[in-house]
């Protein structure tokens, strides 16, 4: 009787444990399914063409039919006539401005994929020209909209800046299924591109030094009808902004240097660029007329776009600087600006942490004008000091603002996208020479002091007759 009871007890315990394990596995599977692929490229000893080949191969490994998916997205986003116009009027000029190394990288990706020469949308295939346009989304008429918010270290619980960024982009299940993170690891630096599989231009990204960049549209839809006129009094061609941001991440480490670089290379359609590092967060506002202005948290804004929020900064899809033309004509932008201002309540006594920034970026107050909208493809929080990334990527079958109206959460926490050994200052030799110089200066100072002391002793001895 006792033996039977023990057997029943053990069997019941086994069932309970099995049930818990199954539930845990289901939860883990659900969490894993929300993690978008990470494409790691060991780029230190690779030529640009080989880097592209590796990106193309890994993308195909994750998405065997990647060409069909991108073709499906373009078909849903563009008309054939509009697409043909872009190929004729816009693509040639943009191609000419792109760094040769990036062109080779694109060729490498194309070599790993099955591309065609037929520029026909919706045929189930991807052409070389179609692939080019996918890398030029903000420049061809499919703008990257959204909302950004940042807080400086003075008001941060994390003892460093915190940046939030929502990427709003009209998408399809095909595009949402191709979200990916690409990590370029070089000998002494790294670049992280938060975007889509096989796309080498950057809409949002950061590097090993904590430099963060994000592109925002600041033009009306009508501006895309004729965006490629050359700026007045210049012979400068329009620049492809996604490649400008990529170059900034590869070559620069601070907000100020990146802002200056992007400002010198901005052309074309009005846009905003959010740039941040471990200490600073700034917005570069650029107008199609060729004017570029840096906005800081305490910059003067338009009377109708008050801010007055210490050590906090925000960005929407229009210009708010008082020195820029007021182009905030959409209700969405005006509402979001005021909503961000009302949520930016942090002070020296009420500092912000990751969860506080998350509540702002996932805010869904006021349907159709939400900060987290139905078109939000990615929502993220980045900590430049630690390199940690919290990311929400809209699922394949629905976008952020759909269904229950309950905002999502940041399903995935990326802590080690960049190896720890690379999270140190670039130009290590510069610091070596600084230290060497200080040591030389110190030794020289000691020698001068000793010489002065010896000279004084000699003079004293002469004075008192010890030396004749």
Secondary structure by P-SEA (a helix, b strand, c coil): caaaaaaaaaaaaaaaaaaaaaaaaaaaaaaaaaccbbbbbccccccaaaaaaaaaaaaaaaccaaaaaaaaaaaacccaaaaaaaacccaaaaaaaccaaaaaaaaaaaaacccccccccccccccaaaaaaaaccccccccccbbbbbcccccccccbbbbbbbbbccccaaaaaabbbbbbbccccbbbbcccccccccccccccccbbbbbbbccccccccccccccccccccccaaaaaaaaaaaccccaaaaaaaaaaacccccbbbbbbcccbbbbbbbcccbbbbbbcccccccccccccccccccccccccccccccccccaaaaaaaaaaaaaccccccccccaaaaaaaaacccccccccccccccccccccccccbbbbbccccccccccccccccccccccccccccccccccaaaaaaaaaaaaaaaaaaaaaaaaaaaaaaaaaaaaaacccc
